[in-house]
């Protein structure tokens, strides 16, 4: 009989490699997986459950909140608030840190999450996702967590992952020992290892960018995009344009097939548009563990020390050679 490795089993087997492990992290991931299953169920049946459409409010980013955004955020919070594993949470939907309710114990971990990435595509039935990032706290144990616990550089992450809610629900995560993908089997409600030790190709054929912003980019970015669209079979050009507009979906495809996702700064968004803590850092941890690279165009994403909870950043992420090339254009080393 073929060995079936569930998410829980995989984490436990990884835990056994660390003699001092207490199992607390495993329990945290199990709580997280439960939340993801609930979000998956409601995403797949959104039209039938009446959770499509806008909620009539805007979030801290000034964006229209979808009903499913609200459900995903509340589900993540309620699944994680009581386990005693966390000291504080951060959500892309909340302006300030989310405290653990006073009636529940305080733990040693910190989680940040984007409960529903790509939610603007929900009503069009396009794949959306969840992104999460876990750190160890830096403030004293036993006390409520603070903003300081949330403002850590990505290099301090102990776990990062994302979920794609598409034709199947797939969870991809890393704890610093490679990248592994698990597909939710709806017949018995378990995440089963389907993509062990994912590695991104060193050079890809796909580029993902919102080209409607072309006229707002710096000239160096325009030069890069123009270059990769030129015909030159010897260098593998042109690259293929694939842009869904849901970062999780674009990133997931490029992780498996190779390529680059870019969201540069622009006249519209001088500091970039993507959030460092909720999107860039977790994806950077995953891509580096898969053999790829993540940069803001000048430096490694995970070396950036955040100063704001909702800090934004330019992002260039994907196959190592593709990210190296766009950095060369930004430095003016290519015409």
N, C-alpha and C positions, 0 to 999 in steps of 0.2 A: 504494500500500500504506500502510495506517495505521501511523504511527510508534509503535513499541513502546518504551516507556521502562521499563527495569528499574531496580531499586533502585541497583545499582552505577552504571549510566549516569547516573542522576539525581544521585547524589553527585558523580561526576566532573564533570558539567556545572556543579554548584554550586561545586566546587573551582576551576574555571577562572576564576571571578570574583575569586579571591584569588591574586594573583601569587606570594605568598610560601608558598603551600601546598606541602607536601612529599609528599602522598599517604598519609601515615601514618594520618590519620583515616579515609580511605577503606578502608584495609586493616583497621582496627579494626572498622568497620561490617560489612565482609564476614565477618570472623570471628564477629561477633555474629549476623549473618543465618544463618550455618551452624548455630549453636547453636539458633536459633529453629526452623529446619527440622527438626532432630532432635527437639526437644520437640513440635513439631506432629505429626510422624509417630507418636510414642509416645502422645500424647494421643488422637489419632484411633483408635488401635488398642489403647488401654489395657486394655480387657476381654479382648482376645485375647492380649495379651502378659503378662498376670498382674501388671500394675502398678497395679491398683485396690486400694483398702483402705488401712489404716493401717500405718505402718512399725513401730509399737510404741514410739516415742520421742516426746518433746516438744521443741519448739524453744525459743529464747531468750525467746520471747513467752509460753511456757507452754502452747502450743497443740499438739494432737495432730498429728504429722507424717504425711502421706500418703506412700505409696511413690513416687508421681509427683512429690511435692515434692522428695524426695531425688534422683531422677533429673534433674529440671530444674536443681537447684542444681549437681550435679556436672557436668552437661553445659555449663552456662554457664562454670564454672570451667575445665574442661579445654579448652574452645574458645578461651578468652581468655588463658590463663596464659603462653603460650609465644611470642606474636607480637612481643614487644618494644615494644608500644605502651603498656602500662600500668605504673604503679608500685605500685598497690595496688587492691584491690577491697573492696567491702562488700556483704554479702548479708543479706537479712532473716532467713535461716536460721542465720546465724552471729553469735555474741555480739560477737566482736572483728574488727578489720580482717583481711582475708585477704592475706597476703604473696605476692608473686610468687616462685615457687620459685627457689632460688639458681642453678640451672643455666641459667636463661633471662635474657635482657637486660632492663633496666629502661627503661620509656618515660616519656612526659611526660603521660599521661592517667590519669584516675581514673574508675572506673565503680562505680555502686551499682545493685543490682537486686533486685527481688522476683521470684524465679524462677517462681513459680506463684501468682498472685493468685486468690483465690476457690477454693482447693483443697478447702474443706469441701464444695463442690458436685460434686466429681469423680464420686463414686459414683452421683450422680443424673443424670449425663450433661448437666450444665448448663455453658454456656460459661465457660471460665476464661481466664487471660491471663498475660503476662509484662510487667513494667514495668522500664524502665532509665533511667539518668541519667548523663551524662558531663560531667566537669569537666577543666580543666587543673590540674595539680598546683601547689601553692604552696610546697612544700619544694624544695631544690636538685636540679637535674637530675642523673641518674646515681646517685642514692642511693635506697635502698628508701623507698617511700611510708609515711606515718604516719597516725595518726588525724586530724592537722591537715588533711591533704589531703581527708579525707572530710567534715569538719565545716565545709563551706562553705555560705553562704546560697544559695538557689535562683537568685538573680539572677546567679550566676556560672556557671550551666550553659551549656555550649556545644551540648549536644544532649540531647534527651529523647524517649522514645517508649514505646509499648506495643504488645502483640500480643494479638489476640483469636483464641482457638482455638474456632471455632464451626462453622457450616455451611460456611464457608470460613475460611482463616487469613488475617488481615489485619494488617499492620504499619502503624502511624501514627507519624510522627516529625516533629520540627522541629529545625532548627539556628539558629533565630532569623530565618528568612526564610520564614515561612508554615508551614502544616501540610499534610502530604501523606500520602495513604494508598495502600498497595500491597497487592494481593491475591496470595497465593501460587498460581501456576498449577501444579497437580500434574503436568501432562503433561510439563513440562520443568523443573520444580523451580526456577522463578525468581519473585521478587517483581516484579509488574508494576504500574506506576502506574495506579490505578483511580479515585482521588479526589484530584485536584490542588487545591491551595489551598483547603482546607476552611475555611469560615467558619460559626460558630455564630450563629443568629438572636439579635438583641438581647433578645428576649423569648420565652420558651418556654411550652409548655402542659403540660410534664411535671415532676413532682417525684418524687424518689427518696430515700426515707428508711426506716429500720427503725422503724416506728411501734409495735412492741412495747415500745420504750423510752420511750414517751410519758410515763408517770408518773414517770420518772426525770429528765426534762428541766427546765431552768429555765422559769419561767412565760413569759418572752419568746418562747421557741421554741414552746411550746404555743400561744401566741397567734398566731404566724405560721402554723403548720400549720392551726390552726382557720380562720384567715382565708382561706387559699388553697383551702380545701375548701368555702367558702360559695358559694351561687349568686348570681352577679352578671354577667350576659352583657356588660354595658357595659365591664367591666374584664377580660373573658376568664376569669372564674372560673365554676365550679371548675376547678382544674388537674387533670390526670389523674395518678393514682398508678401508678407503675411501679417496682417494686423487685425486682431479681433476687437481690441478696445477693452478687454478684461485682462488685467495684468497676469493673473494666475494662469489663465488659459494660454496666453502668448508665451509666458515663461515655461510652462509645462511642455509645450510642444518643442520649444527650442532646446530644453534640457535633454529631451529624448533624441532629437534629430540633429542638433547642432545649429548654432546661429547666434544672433545678437538681438537683444531688446534694448532700445534706447529711448529715453525721455529726457532730452537736454533742457537746459535753461533756455529761456526765450524772452523776448520783449514783454510777453504777457505774464510770464512767470520767471522773473530774474533769478530767483533762488531755486528754481526747479519746482516741480509740481508734486512729485511723489514724497511720501512721508518716510523719513529716515528710520524711525523706530518701528513703524507698523508694516512697512513694505520693503524698503531697501535692505535693512540689516538682516532680517530673516532670510530673504532670498539670496543675499550675499553669502551667508554662512552655508546655505545649501549648495550654491554654485561652486564655491571653493572646495567643498568636500567632494564634489563630483568632478573636480579637475578643471573648472572654469575660472572666471575672473569677474569681479565687480568693482567698478570705479565711478567716481563722480566726474571723471575726465582728467583729473590731476592726481588723485590719491585714492588709496584703497578705501572702499566704503566703510569697512569695519574698523578702521583706525580713527574715524571721525568721532570726537567727543561731543555728544549732543548738549545743547544748552536750553532747549525748549522741548516740551513733550510732543508737540506737533510740528517739529522742525521739518522743513522740506529740503530736498536735495536733487540735483541732476543725477541721472543713473544710466550707466552703460554696463550691461551685464550679459554674460553668455560665454561662448567659446573663447578660450584664451587668446588665440591669434586675432580674432575679430575685435576684441576689446583693445588689444595692443595697437591695432591699426587705427582705431578711432582716436586713441590717445595721441598717436603720432600726428594725426591731422590737427588736433586741438593745439599741440605744441608748435605747429607750423613746420613740421619736419617733412611734410609732403605738400606738393603744390595743389 
